[in-house]
Amino acid sequence: MNDHPTPEDLLGPVDFLVIEFPDGKPSGAGFESVLELSRNDTIRVLDIEFVRHDEQGDLVVLDAAELGSDDRLADLAGAGSGLLDDEDLHTLASLVDASSSAAVVVYENSWTARLAADLEAGGARLAAVGAVDVDDLDAAVGD
């Protein structure tokens, strides 16, 4: 009997991306990378939502299947899980220009769960996970 957790027992760090489409028309450009990372089990996509604000400023959630003929977007249809509620989506959509639309991608860094399981099986443990502040990173790397 194995007393150590498996990667399926653990959840890696969860992050999100807000991808802005300045012309208001979502395209599938770049989403091949998201799909490839998911197929390779590097990440697990937990939610993808496409949003925009209408003329009155109200949130509109767009269906990926209805975004046009781009097959890369059609592959994302049904990926929305409801993890993000309307308040979350409104807040994240407000980060982009009012005339833009956006994709919000919530994903688990599943590779970290595999690492943690392997470490625990070897007698170690992952003690902390964190993010480096972008401003601090820019300052450290310099221009």
C-alpha positions in Angstrom: 0.0 0.0 0.0 1.3 3.4 -0.9 0.9 6.1 1.7 2.2 8.8 -0.5 -0.1 11.1 -2.5 -0.3 10.7 -6.2 -0.4 13.7 -8.6 -4.2 13.1 -8.8 -4.5 13.6 -5.0 -2.8 17.0 -5.2 -3.6 20.3 -6.7 -0.8 22.4 -8.2 -0.8 26.2 -8.1 -3.7 27.8 -9.9 -3.1 30.9 -12.0 -5.1 32.9 -14.6 -4.4 34.8 -17.7 -6.5 37.6 -19.2 -5.8 37.8 -23.0 -7.0 41.0 -24.7 -8.3 41.1 -28.2 -8.1 44.9 -29.0 -10.2 44.7 -32.1 -12.9 42.9 -30.1 -12.7 39.8 -32.2 -11.2 36.8 -30.4 -8.9 34.6 -32.5 -7.3 31.3 -31.9 -3.8 32.7 -32.3 -1.7 31.5 -29.4 -4.2 29.0 -28.1 -2.3 26.1 -29.7 0.2 26.7 -26.9 -2.5 26.4 -24.3 -3.9 23.2 -25.9 -0.4 21.7 -26.2 0.5 22.4 -22.6 -2.7 20.8 -21.6 -2.2 17.7 -23.8 1.3 17.3 -22.3 -0.1 17.5 -18.7 2.0 20.6 -18.0 -1.1 22.5 -17.1 -4.8 21.5 -16.6 -7.2 24.1 -17.9 -9.9 24.6 -15.2 -11.9 27.3 -17.0 -11.8 29.4 -20.2 -14.3 32.2 -20.7 -14.6 34.8 -23.5 -16.0 38.1 -22.4 -16.7 41.6 -23.5 -18.7 44.6 -22.2 -21.7 45.8 -24.2 -22.4 49.5 -24.9 -24.0 49.9 -21.5 -21.0 48.4 -19.7 -22.8 45.1 -18.9 -20.8 41.9 -19.0 -21.4 39.6 -22.0 -20.1 36.1 -21.9 -19.3 34.8 -25.3 -19.7 31.2 -26.4 -16.4 29.9 -28.0 -18.4 27.8 -30.5 -20.0 31.0 -31.8 -16.8 33.1 -32.2 -16.3 32.4 -35.8 -14.7 29.9 -38.1 -11.4 29.6 -36.3 -11.1 25.9 -35.4 -8.6 26.7 -32.7 -11.4 28.5 -30.8 -13.9 25.8 -31.6 -11.6 23.4 -29.8 -12.1 25.4 -26.6 -15.9 25.2 -26.8 -17.2 23.7 -23.6 -14.0 24.4 -21.6 -15.9 26.9 -19.4 -16.5 25.2 -16.0 -18.3 27.9 -14.1 -15.4 28.3 -11.7 -15.5 32.0 -12.5 -18.7 33.8 -11.5 -20.1 37.0 -13.1 -18.4 39.2 -10.6 -15.0 37.6 -11.3 -15.5 37.9 -15.0 -16.6 41.5 -14.8 -13.6 42.4 -12.7 -11.2 40.6 -15.0 -12.9 42.0 -18.2 -12.4 45.5 -16.7 -8.7 45.1 -17.1 -8.9 45.5 -20.9 -10.1 48.4 -23.0 -13.9 48.8 -23.2 -13.8 48.1 -27.0 -11.8 44.9 -26.6 -12.9 41.4 -25.8 -10.9 39.1 -23.6 -10.3 35.4 -22.9 -9.9 34.5 -19.3 -8.0 31.2 -18.8 -7.8 29.6 -15.3 -5.3 26.8 -15.2 -3.5 24.5 -12.7 0.2 24.1 -13.0 -0.2 20.3 -12.8 3.5 19.6 -13.3 3.9 20.9 -9.7 1.5 18.3 -8.3 3.6 15.6 -10.0 6.7 17.1 -8.6 5.2 17.3 -5.1 4.1 13.6 -5.3 7.5 12.5 -6.4 9.2 14.5 -3.7 7.0 13.0 -1.0 7.5 9.5 -2.3 11.3 10.2 -1.9 10.9 11.5 1.7 10.9 15.2 0.9 8.1 17.8 0.7 7.4 20.8 -1.3 7.5 23.5 1.4 6.3 26.6 -0.5 5.2 27.8 -3.9 5.0 31.4 -4.9 5.2 34.0 -7.6 7.9 36.6 -8.1 6.4 40.1 -8.4 6.8 41.3 -12.0 8.1 44.7 -11.0 10.7 43.1 -8.8 11.7 40.7 -11.6 12.0 43.6 -14.0 14.2 45.6 -11.5 16.4 42.6 -11.0 16.9 41.7 -14.6 17.2 45.4 -15.7 16.7 46.9 -19.1 
